Amino acid sequence: MEQRKAIRKQKLALRAALSPEERQNAGQVMAGLLFSCPVWKKAKEIFIYVSFREEADTLLILQTALAQGKKAAVPKVEGKRRMSFYYIDSTEELTPGYMGIPEPTGEKERKAIPGEYSLFIMPGAAFDATGARLGYGGGFYDTYLAEYPSVPRAALAYSVQITEKIPSEAHDILVGLIITEKGMIRCSQDFREIR
């Protein structure tokens, strides 16, 4: 547990040290890599976090998904370790929610459930090449994705967030693909065909 905390602290500090220009440039490269992936092209629904503070930016990805006719769903925290995803038609629908993070209103009829053509794009503090992910400690994604183990999962991360080894716990959800500004790390067989 202490090792996980130390890795999280170190990687978040490195991420925070990136200049706004470095983050913007990296975000554009990551988005371009994602758009070139067969898994993006196949997806009809994108379940994606709304970037906050120093996280890899998702605005361009959300706008592109909507422009391409894909459905876009973003998370809303609804309790301890509990979140749901809701479809949005525009980022202008979002308002500050949990911890100040932009969230959808959470109307029941707009609730999104992952299906066969969904793609998850996750945030995180640190990742390793096996797909192990270190979140922010709230357990929201691990709890949510435990219910949908077959949905393809990708993550956006700056290269400074990649570490050699993250000590895993039984409940940790792995990602199959990590997209950084330096390239893609294919962590599972599901993503081996991606160029």
GUKEPA-326651 format. One line per field, with one value per residue: residue in one letter; x, y, z of N, C-alpha, C in turn. Coordinates in nm, 2 decimals. Last residue first. Layout:
dose: (A, ...)
n_c1: (X, ...)
n_c2: (Y, ...)
n_c3: (Z, ...)
ca_c1: (X, ...)
ca_c2: (Y, ...)
ca_c3: (Z, ...)
c_c1: (X, ...)
c_c2: (Y, ...)
c_c3: (Z, ...)
end
This chain:
dose: (R, I, E, R, F, D, Q, S, C, R, I, M, G, K, E, T, I, I, L, G, V, L, I, D, H, A, E, S, P, I, K, E, T, I, Q, V, S, Y, A, L, A, A, R, P, V, S, P, Y, E, A, L, Y, T, D, Y, F, G, G, G, Y, G, L, R, A, G, T, A, D, F, A, A, G, P, M, I, F, L, S, Y, E, G, P, I, A, K, R, E, K, E, G, T, P, E, P, I, G, M, Y, G, P, T, L, E, E, T, S, D, I, Y, Y, F, S, M, R, R, K, G, E, V, K, P, V, A, A, K, K, G, Q, A, L, A, T, Q, L, I, L, L, T, D, A, E, E, R, F, S, V, Y, I, F, I, E, K, A, K, K, W, V, P, C, S, F, L, L, G, A, M, V, Q, G, A, N, Q, R, E, E, P, S, L, A, A, R, L, A, L, K, Q, K, R, I, A, K, R, Q, E, M)
n_c1: (-0.22, -0.36, -0.36, -0.36, -0.57, -0.63, -0.41, -0.28, -0.13, 0.05, 0.11, 0.19, 0.37, 0.42, 0.20, 0.01, -0.23, -0.26, -0.49, -0.62, -0.60, -0.75, -0.86, -0.81, -0.87, -0.62, -0.36, -0.01, 0.24, 0.36, 0.67, 0.77, 0.53, 0.42, 0.40, 0.55, 0.38, 0.04, -0.24, -0.55, -0.64, -0.91, -1.08, -1.37, -1.57, -1.58, -1.66, -1.85, -1.83, -1.59, -1.62, -1.69, -1.46, -1.26, -1.35, -1.35, -1.15, -1.00, -0.73, -0.67, -0.51, -0.30, -0.31, -0.15, -0.06, 0.20, 0.34, 0.16, 0.06, -0.09, -0.34, -0.59, -0.88, -1.00, -1.24, -1.40, -1.63, -1.89, -2.04, -2.17, -2.20, -2.26, -2.53, -2.62, -2.90, -3.10, -3.31, -3.22, -2.97, -2.72, -2.58, -2.22, -1.95, -1.62, -1.51, -1.53, -1.58, -1.86, -1.92, -1.99, -2.16, -2.22, -2.31, -2.10, -2.04, -2.32, -2.47, -2.41, -2.51, -2.35, -2.25, -2.20, -2.03, -1.90, -1.75, -2.02, -2.20, -2.20, -2.04, -2.06, -1.88, -2.02, -2.05, -2.14, -2.19, -2.07, -2.06, -1.84, -1.89, -1.85, -1.58, -1.48, -1.54, -1.39, -1.13, -1.11, -1.12, -0.94, -0.60, -0.47, -0.49, -0.46, -0.80, -0.96, -1.17, -1.41, -1.37, -1.60, -1.71, -1.85, -1.99, -1.91, -1.59, -1.42, -1.24, -1.12, -1.00, -0.81, -0.68, -0.66, -0.75, -0.52, -0.34, -0.47, -0.47, -0.19, -0.14, -0.29, -0.16, 0.10, 0.03, -0.07, 0.15, 0.33, 0.18, 0.18, 0.45, 0.46, 0.43, 0.22, 0.36, 0.52, 0.32, 0.21, 0.43, 0.46, 0.21, 0.20, 0.43, 0.34, 0.11, 0.24, 0.39, 0.19, 0.08)
n_c2: (-0.08, -0.35, -0.61, -0.62, -0.59, -0.83, -0.89, -0.59, -0.36, -0.16, 0.17, 0.41, 0.73, 0.96, 1.04, 0.73, 0.51, 0.17, -0.09, -0.23, -0.21, -0.38, -0.31, -0.46, -0.65, -0.74, -0.51, -0.47, -0.24, -0.16, -0.10, 0.13, 0.37, 0.66, 0.93, 1.05, 1.03, 1.08, 0.88, 0.72, 0.39, 0.15, -0.14, -0.31, -0.50, -0.72, -0.65, -0.48, -0.46, -0.35, -0.08, 0.03, -0.03, 0.10, 0.37, 0.44, 0.44, 0.66, 0.67, 0.73, 0.44, 0.27, -0.03, -0.25, -0.31, -0.38, -0.14, 0.07, 0.40, 0.65, 0.79, 0.81, 0.76, 0.57, 0.49, 0.22, 0.17, -0.05, -0.24, -0.39, -0.15, 0.02, 0.24, 0.56, 0.77, 0.93, 0.90, 1.02, 1.27, 1.39, 1.61, 1.54, 1.74, 1.86, 1.85, 1.93, 1.70, 1.65, 1.92, 2.18, 2.06, 2.01, 2.10, 2.15, 1.93, 1.76, 1.55, 1.26, 0.99, 0.89, 0.65, 0.65, 0.54, 0.49, 0.53, 0.69, 0.85, 0.92, 1.10, 1.05, 1.03, 1.03, 0.92, 0.97, 0.80, 0.93, 1.11, 1.27, 1.46, 1.30, 1.26, 1.52, 1.60, 1.41, 1.48, 1.74, 1.69, 1.56, 1.58, 1.43, 1.64, 1.87, 1.95, 1.70, 1.56, 1.32, 0.99, 0.81, 0.59, 0.60, 0.39, 0.25, 0.15, 0.13, 0.33, 0.25, 0.01, 0.10, 0.42, 0.69, 0.82, 0.78, 0.96, 1.20, 1.22, 1.24, 1.49, 1.65, 1.62, 1.73, 2.00, 2.04, 1.99, 2.18, 2.41, 2.39, 2.17, 1.93, 1.89, 1.71, 1.48, 1.46, 1.43, 1.19, 1.02, 1.04, 0.95, 0.69, 0.58, 0.60, 0.43, 0.19, 0.15, 0.12, -0.12)
n_c3: (-3.49, -3.32, -3.25, -2.97, -2.81, -2.69, -2.54, -2.38, -2.41, -2.60, -2.59, -2.84, -2.80, -2.67, -2.54, -2.50, -2.42, -2.35, -2.34, -2.15, -1.80, -1.52, -1.20, -0.88, -0.68, -0.60, -0.69, -0.79, -0.80, -1.11, -1.27, -1.41, -1.53, -1.68, -1.67, -1.87, -2.09, -1.99, -2.09, -2.13, -2.19, -2.27, -2.28, -2.40, -2.18, -2.01, -1.75, -1.59, -1.32, -1.28, -1.34, -1.09, -0.93, -1.07, -1.08, -0.79, -0.61, -0.51, -0.59, -0.85, -0.98, -1.16, -1.35, -1.57, -1.81, -1.83, -1.82, -1.58, -1.47, -1.26, -1.23, -1.49, -1.70, -1.99, -2.20, -2.35, -2.60, -2.73, -2.87, -2.67, -2.40, -2.09, -2.06, -1.95, -1.90, -1.97, -1.80, -1.56, -1.57, -1.50, -1.59, -1.59, -1.46, -1.39, -1.05, -0.79, -0.64, -0.83, -1.04, -1.27, -1.57, -1.92, -2.16, -2.32, -2.46, -2.58, -2.53, -2.33, -2.12, -1.82, -1.58, -1.23, -0.93, -0.61, -0.39, -0.25, -0.52, -0.78, -1.03, -1.37, -1.68, -2.02, -2.35, -2.68, -2.99, -3.30, -3.50, -3.52, -3.33, -3.10, -3.12, -3.11, -2.85, -2.70, -2.79, -2.71, -2.42, -2.27, -2.17, -1.89, -1.60, -1.44, -1.42, -1.60, -1.86, -1.81, -1.94, -2.15, -2.37, -2.68, -2.92, -3.13, -3.25, -3.47, -3.44, -3.20, -3.29, -3.48, -3.43, -3.48, -3.26, -3.09, -3.21, -3.17, -2.89, -2.85, -2.97, -2.81, -2.56, -2.61, -2.64, -2.37, -2.21, -2.30, -2.23, -1.95, -1.85, -1.58, -1.32, -1.29, -1.35, -1.12, -0.93, -1.00, -0.95, -0.67, -0.57, -0.68, -0.55, -0.28, -0.28, -0.34, -0.11, 0.08, 0.00)
ca_c1: (-0.09, -0.35, -0.37, -0.23, -0.52, -0.74, -0.42, -0.36, -0.11, -0.05, 0.15, 0.09, 0.32, 0.54, 0.25, 0.10, -0.19, -0.22, -0.41, -0.56, -0.63, -0.64, -0.90, -0.77, -0.98, -0.71, -0.45, -0.15, 0.19, 0.27, 0.58, 0.82, 0.63, 0.44, 0.31, 0.60, 0.48, 0.17, -0.14, -0.46, -0.61, -0.79, -1.04, -1.23, -1.56, -1.55, -1.52, -1.84, -1.96, -1.60, -1.58, -1.78, -1.60, -1.25, -1.34, -1.47, -1.20, -1.14, -0.76, -0.65, -0.60, -0.31, -0.34, -0.19, -0.19, 0.11, 0.32, 0.27, 0.03, 0.02, -0.22, -0.52, -0.77, -0.98, -1.11, -1.38, -1.49, -1.84, -1.96, -2.08, -2.24, -2.17, -2.48, -2.55, -2.80, -2.97, -3.33, -3.23, -3.11, -2.76, -2.69, -2.35, -2.03, -1.74, -1.50, -1.53, -1.44, -1.77, -1.97, -1.90, -2.14, -2.15, -2.41, -2.17, -1.96, -2.23, -2.47, -2.42, -2.49, -2.46, -2.22, -2.27, -2.05, -2.01, -1.70, -1.89, -2.19, -2.33, -2.02, -2.11, -1.92, -1.92, -2.10, -2.04, -2.25, -2.07, -2.18, -1.84, -1.89, -1.99, -1.67, -1.46, -1.60, -1.53, -1.18, -1.10, -1.22, -1.04, -0.72, -0.46, -0.51, -0.35, -0.66, -0.97, -1.04, -1.39, -1.37, -1.47, -1.73, -1.72, -2.01, -2.02, -1.67, -1.53, -1.32, -1.19, -1.10, -0.93, -0.70, -0.61, -0.84, -0.65, -0.31, -0.45, -0.60, -0.26, -0.07, -0.32, -0.30, 0.08, 0.09, -0.16, 0.03, 0.36, 0.21, 0.06, 0.40, 0.46, 0.54, 0.19, 0.25, 0.58, 0.41, 0.12, 0.38, 0.57, 0.26, 0.10, 0.42, 0.46, 0.10, 0.14, 0.46, 0.28, 0.00)
ca_c2: (-0.03, -0.20, -0.58, -0.65, -0.47, -0.76, -0.95, -0.72, -0.44, -0.26, 0.05, 0.33, 0.61, 0.89, 1.13, 0.84, 0.60, 0.30, 0.00, -0.31, -0.15, -0.36, -0.33, -0.37, -0.58, -0.83, -0.57, -0.48, -0.35, -0.12, -0.20, -0.01, 0.32, 0.52, 0.85, 1.05, 0.93, 1.13, 0.92, 0.83, 0.50, 0.23, -0.03, -0.27, -0.38, -0.75, -0.69, -0.48, -0.51, -0.49, -0.17, 0.03, -0.07, -0.04, 0.29, 0.45, 0.31, 0.65, 0.62, 0.84, 0.56, 0.33, 0.11, -0.22, -0.26, -0.49, -0.20, 0.00, 0.28, 0.58, 0.85, 0.75, 0.84, 0.60, 0.57, 0.29, 0.18, 0.06, -0.15, -0.46, -0.27, -0.03, 0.11, 0.48, 0.68, 0.95, 0.86, 0.87, 1.23, 1.26, 1.63, 1.56, 1.62, 1.87, 1.79, 2.03, 1.76, 1.59, 1.82, 2.13, 2.15, 1.97, 2.04, 2.27, 1.96, 1.87, 1.59, 1.40, 1.04, 0.95, 0.73, 0.61, 0.64, 0.47, 0.43, 0.63, 0.80, 0.91, 1.04, 1.13, 0.99, 1.08, 0.91, 1.00, 0.85, 0.83, 1.04, 1.14, 1.50, 1.35, 1.14, 1.44, 1.67, 1.42, 1.35, 1.72, 1.78, 1.48, 1.65, 1.44, 1.52, 1.83, 1.99, 1.80, 1.59, 1.46, 1.09, 0.88, 0.62, 0.63, 0.46, 0.34, 0.19, 0.03, 0.33, 0.37, 0.00, 0.02, 0.29, 0.60, 0.82, 0.72, 0.81, 1.15, 1.21, 1.12, 1.36, 1.65, 1.58, 1.58, 1.92, 2.06, 1.91, 2.04, 2.38, 2.38, 2.30, 1.96, 1.97, 1.85, 1.52, 1.47, 1.55, 1.31, 1.04, 1.08, 1.09, 0.79, 0.59, 0.66, 0.57, 0.24, 0.16, 0.24, 0.00)
ca_c3: (-3.55, -3.34, -3.39, -3.05, -2.88, -2.76, -2.67, -2.38, -2.28, -2.61, -2.52, -2.77, -2.87, -2.73, -2.65, -2.45, -2.52, -2.29, -2.43, -2.26, -1.93, -1.61, -1.33, -0.98, -0.74, -0.67, -0.59, -0.81, -0.72, -1.01, -1.21, -1.44, -1.44, -1.70, -1.58, -1.73, -2.07, -2.03, -1.99, -2.18, -2.10, -2.30, -2.20, -2.42, -2.26, -2.15, -1.77, -1.74, -1.38, -1.24, -1.45, -1.21, -0.89, -1.04, -1.20, -0.88, -0.64, -0.48, -0.46, -0.75, -0.99, -1.03, -1.34, -1.43, -1.81, -1.82, -1.95, -1.63, -1.54, -1.31, -1.19, -1.39, -1.65, -1.85, -2.20, -2.23, -2.57, -2.65, -2.95, -2.76, -2.48, -2.20, -2.01, -2.05, -1.84, -2.05, -1.94, -1.58, -1.60, -1.44, -1.49, -1.66, -1.47, -1.47, -1.18, -0.89, -0.63, -0.73, -0.95, -1.16, -1.46, -1.79, -2.06, -2.25, -2.33, -2.59, -2.67, -2.35, -2.26, -1.89, -1.70, -1.35, -1.04, -0.71, -0.49, -0.22, -0.38, -0.72, -0.90, -1.26, -1.55, -1.92, -2.22, -2.58, -2.86, -3.19, -3.49, -3.60, -3.47, -3.13, -3.11, -3.23, -2.97, -2.69, -2.81, -2.85, -2.49, -2.34, -2.22, -2.04, -1.67, -1.52, -1.38, -1.49, -1.80, -1.85, -1.83, -2.13, -2.23, -2.61, -2.80, -3.16, -3.14, -3.45, -3.56, -3.21, -3.18, -3.52, -3.38, -3.58, -3.37, -3.06, -3.21, -3.31, -2.96, -2.80, -3.02, -2.95, -2.58, -2.59, -2.75, -2.49, -2.20, -2.32, -2.37, -2.02, -1.88, -1.73, -1.36, -1.26, -1.44, -1.26, -0.92, -1.01, -1.09, -0.76, -0.54, -0.71, -0.69, -0.32, -0.25, -0.43, -0.24, 0.09, 0.00)
c_c1: (-0.06, -0.22, -0.35, -0.24, -0.39, -0.68, -0.53, -0.37, -0.19, -0.03, 0.04, 0.15, 0.22, 0.50, 0.36, 0.14, -0.11, -0.17, -0.38, -0.47, -0.56, -0.69, -0.78, -0.81, -0.94, -0.82, -0.55, -0.23, 0.04, 0.22, 0.49, 0.72, 0.66, 0.56, 0.33, 0.52, 0.55, 0.27, -0.02, -0.37, -0.53, -0.76, -0.91, -1.20, -1.41, -1.54, -1.48, -1.70, -1.95, -1.73, -1.58, -1.75, -1.69, -1.39, -1.34, -1.46, -1.32, -1.21, -0.91, -0.69, -0.57, -0.39, -0.35, -0.21, -0.24, -0.04, 0.23, 0.24, 0.17, -0.02, -0.09, -0.40, -0.70, -0.87, -1.10, -1.24, -1.48, -1.69, -1.91, -1.99, -2.13, -2.22, -2.39, -2.50, -2.75, -2.86, -3.20, -3.24, -3.12, -2.91, -2.73, -2.46, -2.16, -1.81, -1.63, -1.51, -1.42, -1.63, -1.88, -1.98, -2.06, -2.14, -2.35, -2.27, -2.02, -2.16, -2.37, -2.42, -2.49, -2.42, -2.35, -2.23, -2.13, -2.02, -1.81, -1.85, -2.05, -2.32, -2.16, -2.10, -1.98, -1.97, -1.99, -2.11, -2.13, -2.14, -2.18, -1.96, -1.89, -2.00, -1.81, -1.56, -1.59, -1.60, -1.34, -1.16, -1.22, -1.13, -0.81, -0.60, -0.50, -0.37, -0.56, -0.83, -1.05, -1.27, -1.36, -1.48, -1.59, -1.76, -1.87, -2.05, -1.79, -1.63, -1.44, -1.29, -1.18, -1.04, -0.82, -0.63, -0.79, -0.74, -0.44, -0.42, -0.58, -0.40, -0.15, -0.26, -0.34, -0.06, 0.07, -0.10, -0.06, 0.24, 0.25, 0.08, 0.27, 0.40, 0.55, 0.30, 0.23, 0.48, 0.48, 0.21, 0.29, 0.52, 0.37, 0.15, 0.32, 0.47, 0.22, 0.12, 0.36, 0.35, 0.09)
c_c2: (0.11, -0.16, -0.43, -0.61, -0.50, -0.64, -0.88, -0.76, -0.58, -0.36, -0.05, 0.21, 0.53, 0.77, 1.06, 0.93, 0.71, 0.39, 0.13, -0.22, -0.23, -0.29, -0.29, -0.41, -0.48, -0.76, -0.65, -0.54, -0.36, -0.24, -0.14, -0.11, 0.18, 0.48, 0.70, 0.97, 0.93, 1.03, 0.98, 0.87, 0.60, 0.34, 0.02, -0.14, -0.34, -0.62, -0.71, -0.53, -0.53, -0.55, -0.32, -0.07, -0.08, -0.10, 0.14, 0.36, 0.32, 0.52, 0.61, 0.80, 0.66, 0.45, 0.15, -0.07, -0.23, -0.44, -0.32, -0.08, 0.21, 0.45, 0.79, 0.83, 0.76, 0.69, 0.62, 0.36, 0.27, 0.05, -0.03, -0.36, -0.32, -0.15, 0.06, 0.35, 0.58, 0.86, 0.87, 0.83, 1.08, 1.22, 1.50, 1.57, 1.65, 1.74, 1.81, 1.98, 1.87, 1.65, 1.78, 2.03, 2.10, 2.09, 2.01, 2.22, 2.07, 1.89, 1.71, 1.43, 1.20, 1.01, 0.77, 0.70, 0.57, 0.58, 0.40, 0.52, 0.74, 0.85, 1.04, 1.05, 1.10, 1.04, 0.95, 1.00, 0.87, 0.89, 0.93, 1.06, 1.38, 1.39, 1.19, 1.32, 1.59, 1.49, 1.34, 1.58, 1.75, 1.56, 1.56, 1.48, 1.54, 1.70, 1.94, 1.83, 1.71, 1.51, 1.23, 0.98, 0.68, 0.66, 0.48, 0.43, 0.28, 0.07, 0.24, 0.37, 0.13, 0.02, 0.22, 0.45, 0.73, 0.71, 0.73, 1.00, 1.16, 1.11, 1.24, 1.52, 1.57, 1.54, 1.77, 1.99, 1.92, 1.95, 2.24, 2.35, 2.29, 2.10, 2.00, 1.95, 1.67, 1.52, 1.57, 1.44, 1.16, 1.11, 1.13, 0.93, 0.69, 0.68, 0.65, 0.39, 0.23, 0.26, 0.13)
c_c3: (-3.50, -3.39, -3.42, -3.19, -2.96, -2.85, -2.76, -2.53, -2.29, -2.49, -2.52, -2.71, -2.79, -2.81, -2.72, -2.57, -2.46, -2.41, -2.35, -2.35, -2.04, -1.73, -1.43, -1.12, -0.86, -0.74, -0.67, -0.69, -0.74, -0.93, -1.10, -1.39, -1.47, -1.60, -1.59, -1.63, -1.93, -2.01, -2.06, -2.06, -2.17, -2.20, -2.24, -2.34, -2.28, -2.23, -1.92, -1.78, -1.53, -1.30, -1.41, -1.31, -1.01, -1.01, -1.17, -1.00, -0.74, -0.52, -0.42, -0.61, -0.89, -1.04, -1.19, -1.42, -1.67, -1.82, -1.95, -1.75, -1.56, -1.38, -1.24, -1.34, -1.55, -1.81, -2.06, -2.24, -2.45, -2.63, -2.86, -2.84, -2.57, -2.27, -2.12, -1.99, -1.95, -1.99, -2.03, -1.72, -1.63, -1.46, -1.43, -1.55, -1.54, -1.49, -1.26, -1.03, -0.74, -0.75, -0.85, -1.07, -1.35, -1.70, -1.93, -2.15, -2.25, -2.45, -2.69, -2.50, -2.25, -2.02, -1.77, -1.46, -1.15, -0.81, -0.60, -0.32, -0.36, -0.58, -0.83, -1.13, -1.46, -1.78, -2.12, -2.44, -2.76, -3.07, -3.38, -3.58, -3.56, -3.28, -3.15, -3.23, -3.09, -2.81, -2.80, -2.88, -2.64, -2.42, -2.30, -2.09, -1.82, -1.60, -1.48, -1.45, -1.70, -1.78, -1.89, -2.02, -2.19, -2.47, -2.73, -3.04, -3.19, -3.35, -3.54, -3.32, -3.17, -3.41, -3.44, -3.55, -3.48, -3.18, -3.18, -3.31, -3.10, -2.87, -2.98, -3.01, -2.72, -2.61, -2.73, -2.61, -2.32, -2.31, -2.39, -2.17, -1.95, -1.75, -1.51, -1.31, -1.42, -1.36, -1.06, -1.00, -1.11, -0.90, -0.64, -0.69, -0.74, -0.47, -0.30, -0.41, -0.34, -0.04, 0.00)
end
